[in-house]
Structures are given as C-alpha cells and as structure tokens.
Amino acid sequence: MSEEGDVTELIEIPASESFDDPASERLCRKQQLAASFRLFSRFGFDEGVAGHITARDPERLDHFWVNPFGVHFGHIRVSDLILVSEKGDIVEGDGYLNRAAFAIHSQVHAARPDVVAAAHAHSLYGKAWASLGRLLEPITQDVCAFYEDHGLFNDYTGVVLDSEEGKRIAHSLGGCKAVILRNHGLLTVGHSVAEATWWFITMERSCQAQLLASAAGTPIHIDHEMAELTREQVGSPLAGRFSFRPLLARIVREQPDLLD
C-alpha cells in the first residue's frame, strides 16, 4: 500500500452513498466505523469506557453497529463490532453493550431515519464548552459548518441509561447535524459514518478554538449572511465525507489491522 490510491480503494467514499448491494454497503460502513474509532483514539477522544459511534445497518434499518463496551478505541477492528437490535439485543458479534450507547443512539436513529451514523465521546474541549450551556458562535470558517445547524440539550441528569432521556436528546438535536449536551459533551450525526465522524472531529476543534479565543479577548463574529454561505461551502454532507477521506487514508495505512 505504497500509494494513497491503494489505501482508499479498500474503503471507498463515493460522491453519493450508493452501492451495488447491501453487503458492500455494510462492509463500507463497518470499515469506516472501525477507522473512526482508531481516529478517536489518535485524537485523544477516549475517556475510559465512555464514548460510542454507531452505524445503521443497510438492511435491518432499526439495527445499528456499535463498539463493544470496554474495548479501547485504539484496538477496535471490523470484526469486533456488534450489531444491536431496536430492543437492545446483540444479534451479531461478541461483547457487551454500553447501556448509555443504546439509550442515546437508539432514539437518535429512530427519530432521524435520514441519519446513518451518530458519534459521541467525552472529548476534552467538547465537554469543557458543554459546561457553559451555550451554542458555538460563528467566529471561524470551520465552525460555520454548524451555524444554525446544531442544538443544545440544556439539562443534565447523570449518565444516560433511560431511553426517555435519549428521546429528549434526539428532540434537542432536531434536524441538525450536532447537539451540545450540557455538562456532558458533543454528539454529531451524518448521512454516512465518514460525515458523522468528521463533524465530531471538527466540532471538537471548534470548541477548542472558541475557548482559546474567548480566553484571549472578545472574538469577532462572522456576519449572518457570510456564515450562512460558509455553512453551505464547508457544512454539506459531501464536504463532511470528503474532509474525512485523508484521515481515513492515513489511519488505514498506519493501522491496517483495523480492517480485520
């Protein structure tokens, strides 16, 4: 795998999410999912056993693939992923199910049929910004991807173990690509695993930029019209998938065992 093309042929990100058959689509989603966990580990988004990324199964639409509870993000392979039903039963794979992952993601997937993947982790800057109970402000080009396209779950009631709490989170997400969970962290969604993962990565960095800028002074906001335009330029599903592509190529080249 000496050339980047050799790597990306293993996990192709097409211009549109269309596949010849469900098996090929499932494999693509699972490969991107395993790669996403390795990237989360690389970026330090792991916090003990906290965090989960899910991918809807292309045939059993009320089932989703997720990481097994208690396995480090940096160790996850395609073969480690488990398939969970709408009732919370593991129907494929070995391991344990994170109850919080099911409580949140089952309700997000149920409320948003357009969502293929959802990502949540206790990343440092995301949870720091979430403690403020505020939406992100349009102060950089990158954060404009979330301009008027992220919500705020303005409550905290402990570890999410109840599906009713998951429904409330899904309601706060609404039709947006992300939601800030107050005193908790970030949750992003996408029409592909690549998209949901990239939104999480860039949202975490946007939280970092907001915190740094606010500590240094009073950030200058991008005006409404320009923020809207920039959102269309950097916040589309295709922009999310394409932004993920070089990260995917790098992690597969460096850690090809994730495909096992």
C-alpha positions as CSV (number, residue, x, y, z in Angstrom):
1,M,0.0,0.0,0.0
2,S,2.6,2.5,-1.1
3,E,0.2,4.9,-2.9
4,E,-2.8,6.6,-1.3
5,G,-5.0,5.2,-4.1
6,D,-4.2,1.7,-2.9
7,V,-5.5,2.6,0.5
8,T,-8.7,4.4,-0.5
9,E,-9.6,1.6,-2.8
10,L,-10.1,-0.5,0.3
11,I,-12.6,1.9,1.8
12,E,-14.1,3.9,-1.0
13,I,-16.1,7.1,-0.2
14,P,-18.2,7.7,-3.3
15,A,-19.6,11.0,-4.4
16,S,-23.0,9.7,-3.3
17,E,-23.8,7.0,-0.8
18,S,-25.0,4.3,-3.3
19,F,-23.8,0.7,-3.5
20,D,-24.5,-2.3,-5.7
21,D,-25.7,-4.5,-2.9
22,P,-26.3,-4.3,0.9
23,A,-23.3,-6.5,1.7
24,S,-20.9,-4.0,0.1
25,E,-22.6,-1.1,1.9
26,R,-22.5,-2.9,5.2
27,L,-18.8,-3.6,4.8
28,C,-18.1,0.0,3.9
29,R,-19.9,1.3,6.9
30,K,-18.2,-1.2,9.3
31,Q,-14.7,-0.4,7.9
32,Q,-15.3,3.4,8.2
33,L,-16.7,2.7,11.7
34,A,-13.6,0.8,12.8
35,A,-11.4,3.5,11.3
36,S,-13.3,6.2,13.1
37,F,-12.6,4.6,16.5
38,R,-8.9,4.4,15.7
39,L,-9.0,8.1,14.8
40,F,-10.9,9.0,18.0
41,S,-8.1,7.2,19.9
42,R,-5.4,9.0,17.9
43,F,-7.0,12.4,18.7
44,G,-7.4,11.6,22.4
45,F,-11.2,11.4,22.5
46,D,-11.2,8.2,24.6
47,E,-12.1,8.6,28.3
48,G,-12.1,5.2,29.9
49,V,-15.1,3.3,28.7
50,A,-17.1,6.4,27.6
51,G,-18.0,7.1,24.0
52,H,-19.6,5.4,21.1
53,I,-20.1,5.7,17.4
54,T,-23.0,3.9,15.6
55,A,-23.8,3.0,12.0
56,R,-27.3,1.9,10.9
57,D,-27.4,-1.5,9.2
58,P,-28.4,-1.0,5.5
59,E,-30.9,-3.9,5.6
60,R,-32.2,-4.1,9.1
61,L,-32.8,-0.4,9.4
62,D,-33.8,-0.5,13.1
63,H,-30.5,-2.2,14.0
64,F,-27.1,-0.5,14.3
65,W,-23.4,-1.5,14.6
66,V,-21.5,-0.2,17.6
67,N,-18.3,-0.7,19.6
68,P,-18.4,-3.4,22.3
69,F,-18.4,-1.9,25.8
70,G,-15.0,-1.8,27.5
71,V,-12.8,-2.2,24.4
72,H,-10.3,0.6,23.8
73,F,-11.0,2.7,20.7
74,G,-7.4,2.1,19.6
75,H,-7.9,-1.7,19.5
76,I,-11.2,-1.9,17.6
77,R,-11.3,-3.9,14.3
78,V,-14.2,-4.5,11.9
79,S,-14.6,-8.0,13.4
80,D,-15.0,-6.5,16.9
81,L,-18.2,-4.5,16.1
82,I,-21.5,-5.7,17.4
83,L,-24.9,-5.4,15.8
84,V,-27.7,-4.3,18.2
85,S,-31.5,-4.6,17.6
86,E,-34.1,-1.9,18.4
87,K,-34.7,-3.8,21.7
88,G,-31.1,-3.7,22.8
89,D,-30.3,-7.3,21.9
90,I,-26.9,-8.2,20.4
91,V,-27.7,-10.1,17.3
92,E,-24.2,-10.3,15.8
93,G,-20.8,-10.2,17.3
94,D,-19.3,-10.8,20.8
95,G,-19.0,-8.5,23.7
96,Y,-21.1,-6.3,25.9
97,L,-23.4,-3.4,25.0
98,N,-22.9,0.0,26.6
99,R,-26.3,0.9,28.1
100,A,-25.8,4.6,27.5
101,A,-24.9,4.0,23.9
102,F,-28.2,2.2,23.4
103,A,-30.3,4.7,25.3
104,I,-28.9,7.6,23.2
105,H,-28.3,6.2,19.8
106,S,-31.4,4.0,19.5
107,Q,-33.5,7.1,20.0
108,V,-31.5,9.3,17.6
109,H,-31.6,6.6,14.9
110,A,-35.4,6.2,15.5
111,A,-36.1,9.9,15.4
112,R,-33.9,10.6,12.3
113,P,-34.4,8.0,9.5
114,D,-32.0,10.1,7.4
115,V,-29.2,9.5,9.8
116,V,-26.8,6.6,9.0
117,A,-24.3,7.3,11.8
118,A,-24.0,9.1,15.2
119,A,-20.9,9.9,17.2
120,H,-20.4,10.8,20.9
121,A,-17.4,10.9,23.1
122,H,-16.2,12.7,26.2
123,S,-13.6,14.8,24.4
124,L,-11.7,17.4,26.4
125,Y,-12.7,20.7,24.7
126,G,-16.2,19.5,23.8
127,K,-17.1,18.8,27.4
128,A,-15.4,22.0,28.6
129,W,-17.5,24.0,26.2
130,A,-20.6,22.0,27.0
131,S,-20.2,23.1,30.7
132,L,-21.1,26.6,29.6
133,G,-24.5,25.6,28.2
134,R,-24.1,27.7,25.1
135,L,-24.2,27.2,21.3
136,L,-21.0,27.7,19.3
137,E,-20.5,31.2,17.8
138,P,-19.6,31.9,14.2
139,I,-16.0,33.0,14.8
140,T,-14.1,30.8,12.4
141,Q,-14.6,29.4,8.9
142,D,-14.7,25.8,10.2
143,V,-17.3,26.4,12.9
144,C,-19.7,27.8,10.3
145,A,-20.4,24.2,9.3
146,F,-22.5,24.3,12.5
147,Y,-24.0,27.7,12.0
148,E,-27.8,27.4,12.9
149,D,-27.2,23.7,12.4
150,H,-26.6,22.5,16.0
151,G,-28.8,22.3,19.1
152,L,-28.4,22.4,22.8
153,F,-29.6,19.8,25.3
154,N,-29.8,22.2,28.2
155,D,-30.1,19.7,31.0
156,Y,-28.0,17.1,32.9
157,T,-29.5,14.2,34.9
158,G,-26.5,11.9,35.2
159,V,-25.3,9.0,33.0
160,V,-27.9,8.4,30.3
161,L,-29.4,5.0,30.9
162,D,-33.0,5.6,30.1
163,S,-34.4,5.7,26.6
164,E,-36.7,8.5,27.6
165,E,-33.6,10.6,28.2
166,G,-32.4,9.5,24.7
167,K,-35.6,10.8,23.2
168,R,-35.1,14.2,24.8
169,I,-31.6,14.3,23.4
170,A,-33.0,13.4,19.9
171,H,-35.6,16.1,20.3
172,S,-32.9,18.7,21.1
173,L,-30.9,17.5,18.1
174,G,-33.9,18.0,15.8
175,G,-33.0,18.1,12.2
176,C,-29.4,19.4,12.9
177,K,-26.0,17.7,12.4
178,A,-25.0,18.1,16.0
179,V,-26.1,18.8,19.6
180,I,-24.2,20.0,22.6
181,L,-25.1,18.0,25.7
182,R,-24.7,20.4,28.6
183,N,-22.2,19.2,31.3
184,H,-21.6,16.2,29.1
185,G,-20.1,16.6,25.6
186,L,-20.9,16.6,21.9
187,L,-23.0,14.4,19.7
188,T,-22.9,14.6,15.9
189,V,-24.8,12.7,13.2
190,G,-24.4,12.2,9.4
191,H,-25.7,10.6,6.3
192,S,-22.6,8.4,6.4
193,V,-20.1,7.3,9.0
194,A,-17.5,9.5,7.4
195,E,-19.7,12.5,7.7
196,A,-20.7,12.0,11.4
197,T,-17.1,11.3,12.4
198,W,-15.7,14.4,10.6
199,W,-18.4,16.6,12.2
200,F,-17.3,15.4,15.6
201,I,-13.6,16.0,14.9
202,T,-14.1,19.5,13.6
203,M,-16.7,20.4,16.2
204,E,-14.3,19.4,19.0
205,R,-11.6,21.6,17.4
206,S,-14.2,24.4,17.0
207,C,-14.8,24.2,20.8
208,Q,-11.1,24.4,21.4
209,A,-10.8,27.5,19.1
210,Q,-13.8,29.1,20.8
211,L,-12.3,28.6,24.3
212,L,-8.9,29.9,23.3
213,A,-10.3,33.0,21.5
214,S,-12.7,33.8,24.4
215,A,-9.8,33.5,26.9
216,A,-7.7,35.9,24.8
217,G,-10.3,38.5,24.2
218,T,-13.6,39.1,22.5
219,P,-13.9,37.2,19.3
220,I,-15.3,39.0,16.2
221,H,-18.3,37.2,14.7
222,I,-18.7,36.4,11.1
223,D,-21.9,38.2,9.9
224,H,-25.1,36.2,9.3
225,E,-25.1,36.2,5.5
226,M,-21.5,35.2,5.3
227,A,-21.9,32.5,8.0
228,E,-24.8,31.0,6.0
229,L,-22.8,31.0,2.8
230,T,-19.8,29.4,4.5
231,R,-22.0,26.7,6.1
232,E,-23.1,25.7,2.6
233,Q,-19.5,25.6,1.5
234,V,-18.0,23.6,4.4
235,G,-21.0,22.0,6.0
236,S,-22.6,19.9,3.3
237,P,-22.7,16.1,3.5
238,L,-20.3,15.8,0.6
239,A,-17.9,18.3,2.4
240,G,-18.1,16.1,5.5
241,R,-17.3,12.9,3.6
242,F,-14.5,14.4,1.6
243,S,-12.9,16.0,4.7
244,F,-12.8,12.6,6.3
245,R,-11.1,11.0,3.4
246,P,-7.4,11.9,4.0
247,L,-7.8,11.0,7.7
248,L,-9.2,7.6,6.6
249,A,-6.3,7.0,4.2
250,R,-3.7,7.8,6.9
251,I,-5.2,5.7,9.6
252,V,-5.7,2.6,7.3
253,R,-2.1,3.0,6.1
254,E,-0.7,3.2,9.6
255,Q,-3.0,0.7,11.2
256,P,-4.2,-1.8,8.5
257,D,-5.2,-4.3,11.2
258,L,-8.4,-2.3,11.8
259,L,-9.8,-3.9,8.6
260,D,-9.5,-7.5,10.1
